[in-house]
Amino acid sequence: MVNANSDRETLRALADEGNETAMDRLADLADARADLDELSELLDEGCLRAGHLLTRRAVAAGDLLELQRISDAGCDEAGEELERLLKA
């Protein structure tokens, strides 16, 4: 079992090999550190968890442009939230 003290480099290596669980764990760690750059990089690599976490932050901030960017990166949830906020 991977814990909070796991070696980030090991998680990164696993993620680079396509391990989605490692990628999700990296996203959770980046979110805990409020590292938006790493979350964005993970989203660009196809990490849906990073998209969810970024969407949550953008909704809380009311950042419509960020929601559009996240949606354009392939996160359907961000597109749905953007439409919801635009219709409100």
Phi and psi in degrees as a GROMACS rama.xvg file:
@    title "Ramachandran Plot"
@    xaxis  label "Phi"
@    yaxis  label "Psi"
@TYPE xy
-85.8554  130.197  VAL-2
-113.563  179.664  ASN-3
-62.2225  -22.5619  ALA-4
-92.7186  9.32307  ASN-5
-61.4896  151.814  SER-6
-68.8134  116.515  ASP-7
-59.6446  -35.8338  ARG-8
-63.55  -37.3043  GLU-9
-65.5681  -44.6455  THR-10
-60.1398  -41.685  LEU-11
-63.6961  -41.8881  ARG-12
-62.6794  -43.0657  ALA-13
-64.0993  -42.5831  LEU-14
-62.6998  -40.1321  ALA-15
-63.3121  -25.5305  ASP-16
-86.9911  2.74115  GLU-17
97.9442  9.62151  GLY-18
-77.0004  109.264  ASN-19
-68.4027  -33.7471  GLU-20
-64.9599  -41.3745  THR-21
-64.3636  -39.5596  ALA-22
-64.6382  -42.4492  MET-23
-62.1727  -40.2944  ASP-24
-64.8278  -40.3456  ARG-25
-61.097  -40.1637  LEU-26
-63.5498  -43.3598  ALA-27
-62.6842  -41.5107  ASP-28
-65.6218  -41.775  LEU-29
-64.5788  -39.6972  ALA-30
-63.7392  -41.9579  ASP-31
-62.7527  -31.098  ALA-32
-90.5548  0.106069  ARG-33
55.9721  38.5725  ALA-34
-91.2115  86.1748  ASP-35
-68.0076  -29.8551  LEU-36
-63.5257  -45.8441  ASP-37
-66.3658  -40.0862  GLU-38
-59.8447  -42.3439  LEU-39
-64.1196  -40.7102  SER-40
-62.2975  -43.3545  GLU-41
-64.1213  -38.882  LEU-42
-61.4068  -44.4006  LEU-43
-61.464  -26.2455  ASP-44
-84.8526  -1.22052  GLU-45
97.7182  15.2506  GLY-46
-79.9783  109.424  CYS-47
-67.0405  -32.2918  LEU-48
-62.0644  -41.9695  ARG-49
-62.4174  -40.5942  ALA-50
-61.2222  -42.0262  GLY-51
-62.1675  -46.9528  HIS-52
-65.517  -41.2372  LEU-53
-66.2502  -38.7999  LEU-54
-61.7351  -45.9166  THR-55
-56.9267  -44.2134  ARG-56
-66.6314  -42.116  ARG-57
-66.4123  -38.9133  ALA-58
-63.7094  -45.6585  VAL-59
-60.3199  -34.381  ALA-60
-88.4424  -8.04597  ALA-61
66.1881  30.1213  GLY-62
-90.1477  90.9718  ASP-63
-66.3485  -37.8296  LEU-64
-64.6112  -39.5734  LEU-65
-66.9198  -39.071  GLU-66
-61.0372  -39.5462  LEU-67
-63.667  -43.8432  GLN-68
-62.0816  -43.7735  ARG-69
-65.0568  -41.1295  ILE-70
-61.9985  -43.7388  SER-71
-62.6917  -26.3889  ASP-72
-80.3514  -1.72631  ALA-73
108.712  10.7239  GLY-74
-95.7004  103.811  CYS-75
-60.9644  -35.4801  ASP-76
-57.488  -40.7991  GLU-77
-64.7635  -40.2444  ALA-78
-63.5585  -40.156  GLY-79
-65.7481  -42.8764  GLU-80
-66.2284  -38.7719  GLU-81
-60.8801  -46.6637  LEU-82
-62.2454  -41.97  GLU-83
-61.0711  -45.0135  ARG-84
-69.0095  -36.0586  LEU-85
-67.9469  -31.6687  LEU-86
-82.9808  -15.2138  LYS-87
